[in-house]
Amino acid sequence: MKDTTLRINGEERKLSADTRTTLLDALRNHLGLTGSKKGCDHGQCGACTVMVNGRRINSCLTLACMHDGDEITTVEGLGEPGNLSPLQAAFVKHDGFQCGYCTPGQICSATAMLEEIKDNWPSNVSGSLTGEAKLTPEEISERMSGNLCRCAAYPNIVDAIREAAEASS
Amino acid sequence: MKAFDYQRPETIAEAIKAASKPGASYYAGGTNLLDLMKVGVRTPDSLIDITRLDDLKRIEPQKDGSLRIGALVRNSDLARNVDILSDYPAIAEALLSGASGQLRNSATVGGNLMQQPRCAYFYDPHSACNLHEVGEGCDALEGENGKHAVLGWTKTCIAVHPSDFCVPLAAMGARVVVDGPDGSREISIDEFYTLPGSVQPPGSALKQGEIITAIILPSDAKRFAPRARYIKLRDRTSYAFAIVSAAAMLHIGDGRIKDARIALGGVAANPWRAREAEDTLNGAEANEASFKKAADAALADAKPSGDNAHKIELARRILVRALKAAADGTPPKMPDLPGSVFAVGKEAR
């Protein structure tokens, strides 16, 4: 067992868990935050995506005990019914889902991805390695490729991300 | 998953001491190791979490012109580093073609070198695999082996090295810096990987307790920066391992190739440096005939290890394509993904 203190969605949370506990299992099974989803549990589907210190990662592929003192943001921290984040609202408007299982991961991933674009991180389809990163549909598809949607709501997901990004810029 | 003891050392010396015990394993990004622990292929007694060793997170140009990359630099940070983008662009291209945004934020440079094969039989503790234990045999030989090796393999193991990043590293002759109980040493990227005839998975060059502290990109590889490319073929347009890939770097003067560096990915148990192919290009004109000759030389000894003869021709073609792209010059514009549905009519959507 290992004691770990996490700062989740702005709130300090204490965890006492087996060292084998992944961050995803800690969130879901120990801390009652079931927004983050377990899809493949092998870092292949992205349903478990959360932000750690502002960066998106697969919470299934990291141990909770490694994150002592880290700032974790889950989908619950982005917005809530009646006070949705711009991306959450855009996903609703554009029907960016069907079953909804991948949606929390999609939204956490997209939230961080838009910050990466603002910081000019290049991608494998960027027009330039060093120029301004642009938010084209192909850029969104490439940068979101770590989030699978078995219902294939991809066109609507791209539209939702595009609208939310344009609204915030 | 087998229970393990968890330690988070504050210094490299403490980390080495903790990891020198048999059964101990370093742990950084964990994107491969934790996955292997979940399926029961890796069963360390203790994990030494090195993610708080800040000394290993720097990217530092050296006095001799080389670039030292700390082992804990995350893939996403390296892929946007200004020195990498200007002096070693094929490294950025390789990193950005690998994995997903989430994984690139977790995965580290040192961990990338330590990546284990993605062979399904290696990943299954109940299948026979000589990388589990020497003498178990190899279920891949008679199994699903369409993605397996075509160069340098033996019947002991036909798995391929999965890394993109290591392919340009091999082409430019990068060096791996390690520290350990017996002090610090440098290993060439060639020596870091041994071929499967000796049944040694990636990382075998390290002794118990040794830690990768940095990778050194040689200064003489900067001359390839204007003509250096990494091109990858995969089953889907993004987020997949290479079926085959190629790093091609050319130094051209007076209309002739003065120096060439070539490595292939997805074809062997190591990132495959193709020196014979490089030799055919020295002094040659930079044209398609030369590139085809080089590709023939690179694949001359290739043979299928199973249902994968197609990879030989694919590797030939991707190498010609990478050499052509390199000869055209490292563009300010990145390529469309090979075979991408977005490659035509990009703004049509």
Chai-1 contact restraints between the chains, C-beta under 6 A:
chainA,res_idxA,chainB,res_idxB,connection_type,confidence,min_distance_angstrom,max_distance_angstrom,comment,restraint_id
A,T19,B,Y6,contact,1.0,0.0,6.0,A-B,restraint_1
A,R20,B,M1,contact,1.0,0.0,6.0,A-B,restraint_2
A,H42,B,D35,contact,1.0,0.0,6.0,A-B,restraint_3
A,G43,B,T31,contact,1.0,0.0,6.0,A-B,restraint_4
A,T49,B,Q102,contact,1.0,0.0,6.0,A-B,restraint_5
A,R55,B,N105,contact,1.0,0.0,6.0,A-B,restraint_6
A,R56,B,Q102,contact,1.0,0.0,6.0,A-B,restraint_7
A,I57,B,Q102,contact,1.0,0.0,6.0,A-B,restraint_8
A,I57,B,N105,contact,1.0,0.0,6.0,A-B,restraint_9
A,I57,B,S106,contact,1.0,0.0,6.0,A-B,restraint_10
A,N58,B,Q102,contact,1.0,0.0,6.0,A-B,restraint_11
A,L61,B,T31,contact,1.0,0.0,6.0,A-B,restraint_12
A,L61,B,L34,contact,1.0,0.0,6.0,A-B,restraint_13
A,T62,B,G30,contact,1.0,0.0,6.0,A-B,restraint_14
A,C65,B,Y6,contact,1.0,0.0,6.0,A-B,restraint_15
A,M66,B,D49,contact,1.0,0.0,6.0,A-B,restraint_16
A,W121,B,R80,contact,1.0,0.0,6.0,A-B,restraint_17
A,S123,B,L96,contact,1.0,0.0,6.0,A-B,restraint_18
A,N124,B,L96,contact,1.0,0.0,6.0,A-B,restraint_19
A,N124,B,S97,contact,1.0,0.0,6.0,A-B,restraint_20
A,S126,B,M334,contact,1.0,0.0,6.0,A-B,restraint_21
A,G127,B,K333,contact,1.0,0.0,6.0,A-B,restraint_22
A,S128,B,P332,contact,1.0,0.0,6.0,A-B,restraint_23
A,L129,B,L85,contact,1.0,0.0,6.0,A-B,restraint_24
A,L129,B,A92,contact,1.0,0.0,6.0,A-B,restraint_25
A,T130,B,L85,contact,1.0,0.0,6.0,A-B,restraint_26
A,P137,B,R349,contact,1.0,0.0,6.0,A-B,restraint_27
A,E138,B,F342,contact,1.0,0.0,6.0,A-B,restraint_28
A,E142,B,S238,contact,1.0,0.0,6.0,A-B,restraint_29
A,R143,B,G101,contact,1.0,0.0,6.0,A-B,restraint_30
A,S145,B,S100,contact,1.0,0.0,6.0,A-B,restraint_31
A,S145,B,S238,contact,1.0,0.0,6.0,A-B,restraint_32
A,S145,B,Y239,contact,1.0,0.0,6.0,A-B,restraint_33
A,G146,B,S100,contact,1.0,0.0,6.0,A-B,restraint_34
A,G146,B,G101,contact,1.0,0.0,6.0,A-B,restraint_35
A,G146,B,Q102,contact,1.0,0.0,6.0,A-B,restraint_36
A,G146,B,Y239,contact,1.0,0.0,6.0,A-B,restraint_37
